[in-house]
Amino acid sequence: MTRILALFLTFLVAVQAQAGAWPRQKGAGFASSAVRLSWPQDVSTWVSAEPTSNYYTTYLEYGLTDRLTIGFDLGHAVSGSGKKIAFFQLPLRNKDRGPVVSGQLGFGQISGDWVLRPGVSFGWGRPNGWVSIDSVAEIHLDRGTTDYKLDVTWGRNLPRDRKLIVQIQTGETALDPAFVRLAPSLVTPLGRRKRVKLETGATWGLTGDTSMGLKMGVWLDF
């Protein structure tokens, strides 16, 4: 985790630090579903053009009140195993100046193990976008081990309601070394109402990850 924290601090200094810290308004919701396909960065090791790995994720959050956001996180965890987590989130700091801070607590299963998942998110609104830090600890109650995940996101609002996102993804599990991954993407509205958006992007492992990948997902505001 020392290498992850060092990179995180370097990145924070460079940009000053997704919208995970901001609570949903009462009755408002957001859902997304995505697939990521990956291949080795060393093309000389390829035996075919088929992806060597793939995973799917589905995420849902809903504003039960103006302060309480509930949701579900399904798909793959930082360990790469199957994940089913229900969570609730409450604002810890929501001032006009300085960061917005939210705390989250989730409970569910990862690879069949019961997991408790506390987390904290920080968000800074920028003139044309946002910067956020989202972190969670996945505490495996059956095994007594803990996995960690921390993402730093820089988002830029573009003309025609498009969004450019650059994310540094980091994580460490009890069984695997720490990794750092770069994941840029572009979000484009579909249709006139702009409630549905298409996200297309790529991933590139920087440390502890020798893969490169493509990502495609769909966002829905409701």
C-alpha positions as CSV (number, residue, x, y, z in Angstrom):
1,M,0.0,0.0,0.0
2,T,3.0,2.3,0.4
3,R,3.5,2.6,-3.3
4,I,-0.2,3.2,-3.9
5,L,-0.3,6.0,-1.3
6,A,2.8,7.6,-2.8
7,L,1.3,7.7,-6.2
8,F,-2.0,8.9,-4.8
9,L,-0.3,11.8,-3.0
10,T,1.7,12.7,-6.1
11,F,-1.4,12.8,-8.3
12,L,-3.3,14.9,-5.7
13,V,-0.6,17.5,-5.6
14,A,-0.5,17.6,-9.4
15,V,-4.3,18.2,-9.9
16,Q,-5.6,19.2,-6.4
17,A,-8.0,15.9,-6.4
18,Q,-16.5,10.9,-9.8
19,A,-19.1,12.2,-8.3
20,G,-19.3,9.5,-5.6
21,A,-18.9,12.1,-2.7
22,W,-22.1,14.0,-3.6
23,P,-25.4,12.6,-2.3
24,R,-28.3,11.9,-4.6
25,Q,-31.3,14.1,-4.2
26,K,-34.4,12.5,-2.8
27,G,-36.1,10.5,-5.5
28,A,-33.2,10.7,-8.0
29,G,-31.3,7.7,-9.1
30,F,-28.3,6.6,-11.2
31,A,-27.4,3.3,-12.7
32,S,-24.5,2.1,-14.8
33,S,-23.4,-1.2,-16.4
34,A,-20.0,-1.8,-18.0
35,V,-17.8,-4.5,-19.5
36,R,-14.0,-4.4,-19.6
37,L,-12.0,-6.6,-21.9
38,S,-8.2,-6.9,-21.5
39,W,-5.1,-8.3,-23.2
40,P,-1.4,-8.5,-22.3
41,Q,0.5,-5.3,-23.0
42,D,3.3,-7.5,-24.5
43,V,1.7,-8.3,-27.9
44,S,4.5,-10.8,-28.6
45,T,2.9,-13.2,-26.0
46,W,-0.5,-13.2,-27.7
47,V,-1.6,-16.6,-29.1
48,S,-4.9,-15.1,-30.4
49,A,-6.8,-11.8,-30.5
50,E,-9.4,-13.1,-28.0
51,P,-9.4,-11.2,-24.7
52,T,-7.5,-13.0,-21.9
53,S,-9.9,-11.7,-19.3
54,N,-13.2,-9.9,-19.0
55,Y,-15.5,-8.7,-16.3
56,Y,-18.8,-7.0,-15.9
57,T,-20.0,-4.5,-13.3
58,T,-23.4,-3.1,-12.5
59,Y,-23.9,-0.2,-10.1
60,L,-27.1,1.5,-8.8
61,E,-27.7,4.3,-6.3
62,Y,-30.9,6.1,-5.3
63,G,-31.6,9.1,-3.0
64,L,-33.9,7.7,-0.3
65,T,-33.8,11.2,1.3
66,D,-31.7,14.3,0.5
67,R,-29.0,12.9,2.9
68,L,-29.4,9.1,2.7
69,T,-28.3,7.4,-0.5
70,I,-28.7,3.6,-0.9
71,G,-27.4,1.4,-3.6
72,F,-26.1,-1.9,-5.0
73,D,-22.6,-2.8,-6.4
74,L,-22.6,-6.0,-8.4
75,G,-20.0,-7.7,-10.6
76,H,-16.3,-8.0,-9.8
77,A,-14.3,-6.9,-6.7
78,V,-10.8,-5.6,-6.5
79,S,-9.8,-9.3,-6.1
80,G,-11.5,-10.1,-9.4
81,S,-14.1,-12.3,-7.7
82,G,-17.8,-12.1,-8.0
83,K,-19.4,-9.3,-5.9
84,K,-22.8,-8.5,-4.5
85,I,-22.8,-5.5,-2.1
86,A,-25.7,-3.4,-0.8
87,F,-24.7,-0.1,0.8
88,F,-25.8,3.2,2.2
89,Q,-24.1,6.5,2.2
90,L,-24.4,9.7,4.3
91,P,-22.7,13.1,3.9
92,L,-20.0,13.8,6.5
93,R,-19.2,17.3,5.2
94,N,-21.3,19.3,2.7
95,K,-20.1,22.9,2.7
96,D,-20.0,25.5,0.0
97,R,-16.2,25.8,0.4
98,G,-13.7,22.9,0.6
99,P,-14.3,19.3,-0.1
100,V,-17.6,17.4,0.0
101,V,-17.1,14.3,2.2
102,S,-19.3,11.2,2.4
103,G,-19.1,8.0,4.4
104,Q,-20.3,4.7,3.1
105,L,-21.0,1.3,4.7
106,G,-21.7,-1.8,2.6
107,F,-22.5,-5.5,3.3
108,G,-22.7,-8.5,1.1
109,Q,-20.7,-11.2,-0.5
110,I,-17.5,-11.5,-2.5
111,S,-16.6,-14.9,-4.0
112,G,-19.1,-16.4,-1.5
113,D,-17.4,-14.8,1.5
114,W,-19.4,-12.4,3.7
115,V,-17.9,-8.9,3.5
116,L,-18.2,-5.7,5.4
117,R,-17.2,-2.7,3.2
118,P,-16.6,0.7,4.8
119,G,-15.6,3.6,2.6
120,V,-15.1,7.3,2.4
121,S,-15.2,9.7,-0.6
122,F,-13.9,13.2,-1.1
123,G,-15.1,15.5,-3.9
124,W,-14.1,18.9,-5.2
125,G,-16.3,20.9,-7.6
126,R,-14.3,22.6,-10.3
127,P,-15.4,25.4,-12.7
128,N,-15.8,23.0,-15.5
129,G,-15.8,19.6,-13.8
130,W,-14.8,17.8,-10.6
131,V,-12.1,15.9,-8.9
132,S,-12.8,13.0,-6.4
133,I,-11.2,10.4,-4.3
134,D,-13.1,7.2,-3.6
135,S,-11.8,4.5,-1.2
136,V,-13.1,1.3,0.3
137,A,-11.9,-1.5,2.4
138,E,-13.4,-5.0,1.7
139,I,-13.2,-6.8,5.0
140,H,-13.7,-10.6,4.5
141,L,-15.4,-11.7,7.7
142,D,-14.9,-15.5,7.0
143,R,-11.2,-15.3,6.1
144,G,-10.2,-12.4,8.4
145,T,-8.4,-10.6,5.5
146,T,-8.9,-7.2,4.0
147,D,-8.6,-5.9,0.4
148,Y,-8.2,-2.2,-0.4
149,K,-9.2,0.0,-3.3
150,L,-8.6,3.7,-3.9
151,D,-9.6,5.6,-7.1
152,V,-8.7,9.2,-8.0
153,T,-10.8,10.8,-10.7
154,W,-10.5,14.0,-12.7
155,G,-13.6,14.9,-14.7
156,R,-14.1,17.6,-17.3
157,N,-17.5,18.8,-18.7
158,L,-17.3,19.2,-22.5
159,P,-19.7,20.8,-25.0
160,R,-22.9,19.0,-25.8
161,D,-23.1,17.5,-22.3
162,R,-20.1,15.2,-22.9
163,K,-17.7,14.3,-20.2
164,L,-14.0,13.5,-20.3
165,I,-12.8,11.3,-17.4
166,V,-9.3,10.3,-16.4
167,Q,-9.1,7.9,-13.5
168,I,-6.2,6.4,-11.5
169,Q,-7.3,3.0,-10.1
170,T,-5.4,1.4,-7.3
171,G,-5.9,-1.7,-5.2
172,E,-4.3,-4.4,-3.1
173,T,-5.6,-7.7,-2.0
174,A,-4.4,-10.2,0.7
175,L,-3.3,-12.6,-2.1
176,D,-2.1,-10.3,-4.9
177,P,0.4,-7.4,-5.1
178,A,-0.7,-3.8,-5.2
179,F,-1.6,-2.5,-8.7
180,V,-2.0,0.9,-10.3
181,R,-4.0,1.4,-13.5
182,L,-4.8,4.3,-15.8
183,A,-8.4,4.5,-17.1
184,P,-9.4,7.4,-19.4
185,S,-12.9,7.5,-20.9
186,L,-15.4,9.6,-22.7
187,V,-19.1,9.9,-21.8
188,T,-21.5,10.8,-24.6
189,P,-25.3,11.4,-24.3
190,L,-27.6,9.2,-26.4
191,G,-30.9,10.7,-27.5
192,R,-32.5,14.1,-27.0
193,R,-33.4,13.7,-23.3
194,K,-29.7,12.9,-22.4
195,R,-30.8,10.6,-19.6
196,V,-28.9,7.7,-21.2
197,K,-25.1,8.1,-21.8
198,L,-22.5,5.9,-23.4
199,E,-19.1,5.5,-21.8
200,T,-16.2,4.3,-23.9
201,G,-12.6,4.1,-22.7
202,A,-9.4,2.2,-22.2
203,T,-7.2,0.9,-19.4
204,W,-3.5,0.5,-19.0
205,G,-1.7,-1.1,-16.2
206,L,1.1,1.0,-14.7
207,T,2.3,-1.1,-11.7
208,G,1.4,-4.6,-10.7
209,D,-0.8,-5.0,-13.8
210,T,0.6,-5.9,-17.2
211,S,-2.7,-5.7,-19.0
212,M,-4.3,-3.2,-21.4
213,G,-8.0,-3.1,-22.0
214,L,-11.1,-1.6,-23.5
215,K,-14.2,-0.5,-21.6
216,M,-17.7,0.2,-22.7
217,G,-20.6,1.1,-20.4
218,V,-24.0,2.7,-20.2
219,W,-25.1,5.3,-17.7
220,L,-28.8,6.1,-16.8
221,D,-30.1,8.9,-14.8
222,F,-33.7,8.4,-13.5
